[in-house]
Amino acid sequence: MPDQSRAQGSGTDGASPVIDGFPMIEAYRKMVLIRRFELKAQDLYRRGSIPGFIHLYVGEEAVAVGICLNLKADDYVTSTHRGHGHALAKGIPPKEVMAELWGRSTGCSGGRGGSMHLYDPTAGFLGTNGMVAAGIPMAAGAALAGQLRGSDQVAVAFFGDGAVNHGAFHEGINLAATWNLPVVFVCENNLYATETPFATATRNRDVASRGAAYGIPSESVDGNDVEAVWAAAKRAVSRARAGEGPTLVECRTYRLVGHHEGDPGSGYRSKEEVEAWRRRCPITSLRAKALEEHLASEADLNSLEDEVDSVLADAVRFADASPWPDAAEAFKHVFPDQR
């Protein structure tokens, strides 16, 4: 596999090329992993293997990957009901995420949480969350903990456009700004909160502009361009680590599926709109760019995709063979003296 970072100049003279740092092939691998994990989860859900609700991340992969490529293992992430992609991008093994979706004891939450309560503090992942905007103050709290310890840890809160009209958005960002906390607030603006268009829920549709009210830096980027997301996250994370406080990053993106599996997503969106965004697929775009810049060949990328498929096949076998949680442990982890 060729060098995973974009080179400036061909480097064909044998000299080491100047690297701008963007790990293009690793970004591609992670986005393919998330997309194919979600499509596999969709199929398994329809077959009855996965209980409950699942909210798929298809189309938004560039945001999770672009952000999390800038994070260290002990940095924190809080997530949303649409959080499988965040969990995978932050480093939870696919087999543990899959087993959790199946409700098995080997899942990252021991089979207790399922899709909307994925949790793994060893990966710095403080949970997907069914409560809209709830991860915003949680991330501020995690950032405060790191600040008080004197560490250089950074916290990231992922949330959707539906969260920005909730009180927790104001409270969490205001607190982080006031205390200069090392936290990055990432709005995944996919234009809809369930079936409600963002345009009908607020007059100010420019999420990034809201940062000015709290006196913090903010920017809006194309959330389907993983390199643009990566660059914005690099700036924001660097500021946070340097003690310069929080940043608000708006990533304009789109979910290509319904709000949850079972919602066709067609009653409130036109076919033309969906197809227009499908043509802007972040994975297809990055694949074309990697080939154009000669950072990988068709054979390289096909091999990478085959490796991802193998990882996912193992994850499904692992989940299917895993035991159900022991009913006798139903109250384990409920109280702080239980481990």
Steps between C-alpha positions, in 0.01 A plus 500: 500500500644842410563782747172588671559877505466738210835604358567844359706428191553164334792377705615303196859619532547281806492788748253490788190694395359783705194364679214722609391235749159395373487118522291450188509121473433451871207740469369299207536171690312635802219645290461174309493311831223723636293492179519122464440444870183705476377323189566165667316617812210611282479155339525320835235725652263421216567129554408530868849445647517846660230608747371847575565810290808584296584835344748460216788733414501435125623811319653680798820293534736787420406686816579227751818401319629850435451598863624184669818474292618801702432340839715291731383180665437674834309794352128494565203479265129531575256390236137488393230250411675476159832397647632174351732699276637703791565182699687333214696815413608543863637147511244260648558166323231422240427162657419665835273756336325227301457279806348792689248557223405133537464544877772247578721490808817557296377836379673819607221564753460136597181471299322747728492802276451412137525750218421816695718419802835392362765574762871429538705724729818311407460651153405840641146442379251632756194371327243531230194670640131494418445841666545775244778743599584306818857432388583871483521570877645151550793591275546826687517302824755257356708793378483658845622175656798493267573865567494446877738204465739715303489266202493603136187299433235640269128421498280496191120523500323380186141618457252570224330815379197404707707550815591865443158626613519308829600662825787255548668646190504848653589383849778264395671740262459798731658309788786375282567851374484654847744247645714479184457124479681281245195385309398495133128524424421330169158558345415241237250712311317248280212742440231299682409428860306177451259630232522870588704710256752716683376795297158481668638474854714812516550830324878484533604194298870585522599287799861616494391862545369413846853465632533879504232522771731308733822670391655183354652424159274320255495388141274324253640233269380259235424197712525272196863599442701299752814702439319827573356352818842366599663840448232683701529243779876531501471873560237460769677215682831685489339804660344287769826321583680834516259626766317734263155365581205364302410518132171447317528314169195463274526214250236525228414146399206270421365162600420289197261278696193569711515636852492145636488161335139459399457864400526512118606864523289588198191668641683821586787500248487494123672231294689775323642633827613158617658419164680834490660422835571140397713637217703681768581176685813564710637150436462514122658845495800398709553184296516706182742745660732224625517354150545840336790588730657156456492425872345162429408278209167335428654174619616663825155637579324180400731307733428745781126458446538121506682529834213708639250239382702231677503702824123542481440132425702416811298754699173338398628151585624629836166659583299200389711261709505721810281417801211707625560697821449310825172609661665466840720800410213730412583741782876498447643848430188667641675620816856641519633226730423234239751433225 
